[in-house]
Amino acid sequence: MDKFEIEGGYPLRGTVNISGAKNAVLPLMAASILFEKPFTLLNVPDVQDVYTLAELLDVLGVKAERLEKGKWRIDPSRITSTRAPYEIVKKMRASIYVLGPLLVREGKAEVSLPGGCAFGPRPVDLHIKGLKALGAELNICHGYICGELKAPHGAEIIFDKKSVGATAHIMMAASLIPEKTRLINVAQEPEVVQLGEFLKASGAEISGLGTDVIEIVGKEHLSPPDGYSVIPDRIEAGTYAVAAYLTGGDVKIDNCIPEHFRNVIDKLKLAGAKVEEGETFIRVTPESDFIKPVNIITAPFPGFPTDMQAQFMSLMTVAKGTSVIKEGIYPDRFKHAFELNRLGADIIVEDGTAVVNGVEKLYGAPVMATDLRASAALVLGGLIAEGKTIVDRIYHLDRGYDSFEIKLQALGAHIKRVKS
Ligand code: UD1
């Protein structure tokens, strides 16, 4: 298992280019099952999750091939299987996205249940409820969600919770049903909006994107746009923004959309960072002489993203004072807190809330990554810790950050990958 070795104490300086968004490209790739023509996607990040989904699509008969950096060709002309096996699905929850498209195209599907994950139970009941409303008959058999969709029809579906996954999933399925579907209380994340735009460009009629009610009039056939470009990764951008301020550096974060992570920018400013911005970049430098404590609560977009909670916690470990971080999406998503404490942080976790008492300094130590964003938080801790930090199990990080250590090295960080 690869590890990162980090020598802390070097401020980040320079420009970093943000890659395409992992959480945007995965639904676009899964949506390929809805089409019968090959197409290309651009600005695809080189992250493990993309390769895992390509592997799953391959099992189903859809050929997904990387032509060059950022450019992938997907050929969904022939579906040869409707079974998504446990061995691949267990690696990545986004695999569930193939269920709906398989049901509407092939009339049947078997997809392994994705199960829980490192930060608590992550049910798929809203996905199932939505597909049933569109006419699917689904059962759980031997750990698989299996069933048929013989008579698909439009529906009005009210989601109990704003779910990125369920919204994207049902939007895909409804796009290939030539009737009207109305989705109420949907997620408003930029990645959901991009999927909707992509499906519109493929021929579906969709309105209300970015609001909490989406209407879809599907089509019998959809035709994918060619050369569609994935939006920049707002979580990657936010991670570098936090790293820049935490290390007291000066970093231009290029090829990002500040509007997509406004809440993170605002919190950074409250913490004492200076953030200049243009349409497609931000530049982060320190304004205050010290990092100020800031409270956050994670919430669906446009609230503070749960995917930035861990990185922000690293920043707060060395703030002058106490910050309270409340997890509004996944109450158990705090394993990184205990690892940050190994670096000398003072964090107490109780009932979905972390109380972070700022300390003078962090000290290098071996730590273990527990999930994707937690890994990034530990790397950030290592960047300011005195001495050497070793972050183990970085396969979590490789799932979602394109060339993380290479981009950090270019900014002056002393970080290297140790193969084992
Ligand atoms: C969540 C985040 C997403 C992030 C991802 C990985 C939100 C709204 N979503 O997405 O931005 O990239 O974690 O860190 O911040 N739920 C159900 N039943 C379902 C589906 C979801 O109860 O069928 C619940 C989830 O457990 C969660 C909430 O609804 O509490 C939001 O769900 P969803 O956005 O789909 O979760 P993820 O896709 O995991």
Residues whose N, C-alpha, C, O or C-beta is under 5 A from the ligand:
A	BS01	UD1	P121 R122 P123 V124 D125 L126 H127 K161 K162 S163 V164 G165 A166 A299 P300 T306 D307 I329
